[in-house]
Amino acid sequence: MSIEYVVVSEGEQDEPIELPTEEDGSLLLSTIAAQFAGASGLKYRAGGRLRGLRLADEHVLPPAEGWAAHRYFCAFPRIESATAALRPRCSDLIVLGLPWKTSEEAVRDYFTAFGELLMVQVKRDTKTGLSKGFGFIKFADYEAQMRALGRRHMIDGRWCDVRIPNSKEGGSAAHRKVFVGRCTESLTADDLREYFGAFGQVTDVFVPKPFRAFSFVTFLDPEVAQSLCGQDHIIKGVSVNISSASPKRERGARSQLMGWGLVEGTPRVYSWPPDAWHHSAPLTDTKPYLKYE
């Protein structure tokens, strides 16, 4: 029998993935658990009612009508449900900016240094088989996940970012990033990381080169970032101002410079310098476009 792919998700409303069956048409429980930690089986909905699949010798057996007839989601042991809510659960993490040549094996080798991995995927074009420049990983341990989120990563000679996909919250990295104005050259990235680390987990600090009197600090928690906006802070004797780094789309004909709108805070920035954001491809225009009021 040829290998078949089964559509499985963690919960009934979660994003599904495809898992390969064995030659006998069954699905190994270990294959399911490798993608969904703690799963003890599969269930599906038929006629409005939930039904579970048979488990025999660590093999999940298909329903009588075949795998393709349903979409499946995971079953978890009831005795673990109470304790699972008390401990943080690992999320699927997206890895952005992967070089085209980077393989899943290379990604696994790199991130294994942070902790045990349950899943590694490099997304590829279905027609060409070429990498799309991003992938997904999932750790078995929450502390390993936090270590990976707390820094940038150099993979095959290129800087890559690891983030938690915010599909349900609708948030982006910009909501976790703050603009630090009135910086001086005496403030280093380590100074900013140390200072703002007292407020929450800092995942990235960006100081433009050449120096331009501002920096960006990115937090793991968007609520921490937004709570600091509109405040003045004194860091090593330097008074800096914190404002939102989330650009707003232009709505008026008067302020259409570079397609970005007014950002609240002091100074008011109508358009960002090209290197203020991390790009996957080099920019040809390196001239800063800053306008102050």
C-alpha positions as CSV (number, residue, x, y, z in Angstrom):
1,M,0.0,0.0,0.0
2,S,1.3,3.5,-0.9
3,I,2.0,6.1,1.8
4,E,-1.0,8.3,2.5
5,Y,-1.0,11.7,4.2
6,V,-3.4,12.4,7.1
7,V,-4.6,15.9,7.9
8,V,-4.2,16.4,11.7
9,S,-4.4,19.4,14.0
10,E,-3.8,19.8,17.8
11,G,-7.3,21.1,18.4
12,E,-10.4,21.2,16.3
13,Q,-9.9,24.8,15.3
14,D,-6.1,24.8,15.0
15,E,-4.0,24.9,11.9
16,P,-3.6,21.3,10.5
17,I,-0.5,19.6,9.2
18,E,-0.1,16.4,7.1
19,L,1.3,13.2,8.7
20,P,2.5,10.2,6.7
21,T,1.0,6.8,7.3
22,E,2.8,3.5,7.4
23,E,2.8,0.9,4.6
24,D,-0.1,-0.9,6.3
25,G,-2.2,2.3,6.2
26,S,-2.0,3.0,10.0
27,L,-0.6,6.1,11.6
28,L,2.1,5.6,14.3
29,L,1.3,7.1,17.6
30,S,4.9,8.2,17.9
31,T,4.5,10.2,14.6
32,I,1.6,12.0,16.1
33,A,3.3,12.7,19.4
34,A,6.4,14.0,17.6
35,Q,4.3,16.8,16.3
36,F,1.8,17.2,19.2
37,A,3.5,16.5,22.5
38,G,1.5,14.4,24.9
39,A,-1.1,13.3,22.3
40,S,-2.5,9.8,23.1
41,G,-4.7,9.3,20.0
42,L,-6.9,10.9,17.4
43,K,-10.5,11.8,17.2
44,Y,-12.8,13.3,14.5
45,R,-16.3,14.7,14.2
46,A,-19.0,12.8,12.2
47,G,-22.6,13.8,12.1
48,G,-22.0,16.4,14.9
49,R,-20.6,13.8,17.3
50,L,-17.0,13.1,18.3
51,R,-15.6,9.7,17.6
52,G,-12.2,8.3,18.5
53,L,-9.9,6.0,16.4
54,R,-8.8,2.6,17.5
55,L,-5.3,2.2,18.8
56,A,-3.5,-1.2,18.4
57,D,0.2,-1.7,19.3
58,E,1.0,2.0,19.1
59,H,-0.7,2.2,15.7
60,V,-3.7,4.4,15.1
61,L,-6.1,2.6,12.8
62,P,-8.1,4.5,10.1
63,P,-11.9,4.6,10.2
64,A,-13.8,2.2,7.9
65,E,-14.4,5.0,5.3
66,G,-10.7,5.8,5.1
67,W,-8.4,8.6,6.2
68,A,-9.5,11.0,3.5
69,A,-13.1,11.1,4.8
70,H,-12.4,13.3,7.8
71,R,-10.1,15.8,9.4
72,Y,-8.6,14.7,12.7
73,F,-7.4,16.3,15.9
74,C,-5.5,15.1,18.9
75,A,-6.8,13.4,22.1
76,F,-4.9,14.0,25.3
77,P,-5.0,12.0,28.6
78,R,-7.5,13.5,31.0
79,I,-5.3,13.1,34.0
80,E,-2.8,15.5,32.5
81,S,-5.2,18.2,31.5
82,A,-5.3,19.8,34.9
83,T,-1.5,20.0,35.3
84,A,-1.0,21.0,31.6
85,A,-2.9,24.2,32.2
86,L,-0.5,25.1,35.0
87,R,2.7,25.0,32.9
88,P,3.5,27.0,29.8
89,R,3.1,25.0,26.6
90,C,5.6,25.2,23.7
91,S,4.4,26.9,20.5
92,D,5.3,26.3,16.9
93,L,8.0,28.9,16.1
94,I,8.5,30.5,12.7
95,V,12.1,30.9,11.5
96,L,12.4,33.8,9.1
97,G,15.2,34.7,6.8
98,L,16.6,31.3,6.1
99,P,19.1,31.1,3.3
100,W,17.8,29.2,0.2
101,K,20.5,26.5,0.6
102,T,19.6,25.7,4.3
103,S,18.2,22.2,4.7
104,E,16.0,20.8,7.5
105,E,19.0,18.9,8.8
106,A,21.0,22.1,9.1
107,V,18.1,23.8,10.9
108,R,17.8,20.8,13.3
109,D,21.5,20.7,13.9
110,Y,21.6,24.5,14.8
111,F,18.6,24.6,17.1
112,T,19.3,21.3,18.9
113,A,21.9,23.3,20.8
114,F,19.0,25.1,22.6
115,G,17.1,21.9,23.5
116,E,15.2,18.9,22.2
117,L,13.2,19.5,19.0
118,L,9.8,17.9,18.3
119,M,9.4,19.3,14.8
120,V,11.5,20.9,12.1
121,Q,10.1,22.0,8.7
122,V,11.6,24.1,5.9
123,K,8.8,25.3,3.6
124,R,9.5,24.6,-0.1
125,D,7.7,25.5,-3.3
126,T,5.6,22.5,-4.4
127,K,6.6,22.9,-8.1
128,T,10.3,23.7,-7.9
129,G,11.2,22.1,-4.5
130,L,13.2,25.3,-3.6
131,S,13.1,26.7,-0.2
132,K,10.7,29.6,0.5
133,G,13.2,31.2,3.0
134,F,11.3,30.3,6.2
135,G,10.4,27.3,8.2
136,F,8.9,26.1,11.6
137,I,10.4,24.5,14.7
138,K,8.9,23.3,17.9
139,F,10.8,22.5,21.2
140,A,9.9,19.9,23.7
141,D,10.9,22.2,26.6
142,Y,9.5,25.7,27.3
143,E,12.8,27.0,28.6
144,A,14.5,25.9,25.4
145,Q,11.8,27.9,23.5
146,M,12.5,31.0,25.6
147,R,16.2,30.7,25.0
148,A,15.7,30.6,21.2
149,L,13.3,33.5,21.2
150,G,15.7,35.6,23.3
151,R,18.2,36.2,20.5
152,R,18.9,36.4,16.8
153,H,20.5,33.5,15.0
154,M,23.2,33.2,12.4
155,I,22.4,30.2,10.2
156,D,24.6,29.4,7.2
157,G,26.1,32.9,7.2
158,R,22.8,34.8,7.4
159,W,20.9,36.4,10.3
160,C,17.5,34.8,11.0
161,D,14.7,35.7,13.4
162,V,12.6,33.3,15.5
163,R,9.1,34.4,16.4
164,I,5.8,33.1,17.7
165,P,3.3,33.3,14.9
166,N,0.5,35.7,16.0
167,S,-2.2,34.5,13.7
168,K,-4.9,34.5,16.4
169,E,-3.8,37.7,18.0
170,G,-3.3,39.6,14.8
171,G,-0.1,41.1,16.2
172,S,3.2,41.5,14.5
173,A,6.8,42.1,15.5
174,A,6.1,45.8,15.3
175,H,3.7,45.6,18.3
176,R,6.6,44.2,20.4
177,K,9.1,46.8,19.2
178,V,9.6,50.3,20.7
179,F,11.4,53.3,19.3
180,V,14.1,54.7,21.6
181,G,14.7,58.3,20.8
182,R,17.4,60.8,21.9
183,C,20.1,58.2,22.2
184,T,23.7,59.1,22.4
185,E,26.7,57.2,21.0
186,S,27.7,56.3,24.6
187,L,24.7,53.9,24.8
188,T,25.5,50.5,23.4
189,A,23.2,47.6,22.5
190,D,24.3,45.8,25.7
191,D,23.4,48.9,27.8
192,L,19.9,48.9,26.3
193,R,19.4,45.2,26.6
194,E,20.5,45.3,30.2
195,Y,18.2,48.2,31.1
196,F,15.1,47.1,29.4
197,G,15.6,43.5,30.4
198,A,14.3,44.6,33.9
199,F,10.9,45.2,32.3
200,G,10.5,42.0,30.4
201,Q,12.2,39.5,28.0
202,V,14.2,41.4,25.4
203,T,14.5,39.5,22.1
204,D,16.4,42.0,20.0
205,V,18.2,45.4,20.2
206,F,18.9,47.3,17.0
207,V,21.3,50.3,17.0
208,P,21.8,51.7,13.4
209,K,25.2,52.2,12.0
210,P,26.3,54.8,11.3
211,F,24.8,56.3,14.5
212,R,21.5,58.2,14.1
213,A,20.4,59.1,17.7
214,F,17.8,56.4,18.0
215,S,17.5,52.6,18.5
216,F,14.9,49.9,18.5
217,V,14.2,47.4,21.3
218,T,12.0,44.3,20.8
219,F,10.3,42.5,23.6
220,L,8.8,39.0,23.8
221,D,5.6,40.3,25.3
222,P,3.8,43.1,23.3
223,E,2.1,44.3,26.5
224,V,5.5,45.2,28.0
225,A,6.4,47.1,24.9
226,Q,3.2,49.1,24.8
227,S,3.4,49.9,28.5
228,L,6.7,51.7,28.1
229,C,5.5,54.0,25.2
230,G,5.2,57.7,26.0
231,Q,7.7,57.5,28.8
232,D,11.1,59.1,29.4
233,H,13.9,56.9,30.9
234,I,17.3,57.7,32.1
235,I,19.9,55.2,31.0
236,K,23.5,55.8,32.3
237,G,22.7,59.5,32.6
238,V,21.1,59.8,29.2
239,S,17.4,60.8,29.0
240,V,15.7,58.8,26.2
241,N,12.1,58.8,25.1
242,I,10.1,55.7,24.3
243,S,7.4,55.6,21.6
244,S,5.6,53.1,19.5
245,A,7.5,51.5,16.6
246,S,4.3,50.5,14.8
247,P,3.9,52.5,11.6
248,K,0.5,53.5,10.5
249,R,-0.7,53.6,6.9
250,E,-1.2,57.0,5.3
251,R,-4.7,58.3,5.0
252,G,-4.1,61.8,3.9
253,A,-2.5,63.1,0.7
254,R,-0.3,65.5,2.7
255,S,1.8,62.8,4.4
256,Q,2.5,60.1,1.7
257,L,6.2,60.1,2.0
258,M,7.4,56.5,1.6
259,G,3.9,55.2,2.2
260,W,4.1,55.3,6.0
261,G,2.0,57.4,8.3
262,L,2.7,59.4,11.4
263,V,4.0,57.6,14.4
264,E,3.1,58.9,17.8
265,G,5.9,60.0,20.1
266,T,8.8,62.4,20.2
267,P,10.5,62.9,17.8
268,R,7.7,62.4,15.2
269,V,9.0,60.1,12.4
270,Y,7.2,60.1,9.1
271,S,9.4,57.5,7.5
272,W,11.9,55.0,8.7
273,P,15.5,54.8,7.5
274,P,16.0,51.7,5.3
275,D,18.1,49.8,7.8
276,A,15.7,50.3,10.8
277,W,13.9,47.1,9.8
278,H,15.5,43.7,9.1
279,H,15.2,42.8,5.4
280,S,15.8,39.5,3.7
281,A,17.3,41.2,0.7
282,P,19.7,44.2,0.5
283,L,18.2,47.6,-0.2
284,T,19.6,49.7,-3.0
285,D,18.6,53.0,-1.4
286,T,20.5,53.7,1.7
287,K,19.6,57.3,2.2
288,P,17.7,58.0,5.5
289,Y,14.4,59.8,5.2
290,L,13.7,61.4,8.6
291,K,11.5,64.4,9.2
292,Y,11.1,65.9,12.7
293,E,8.5,68.3,14.1
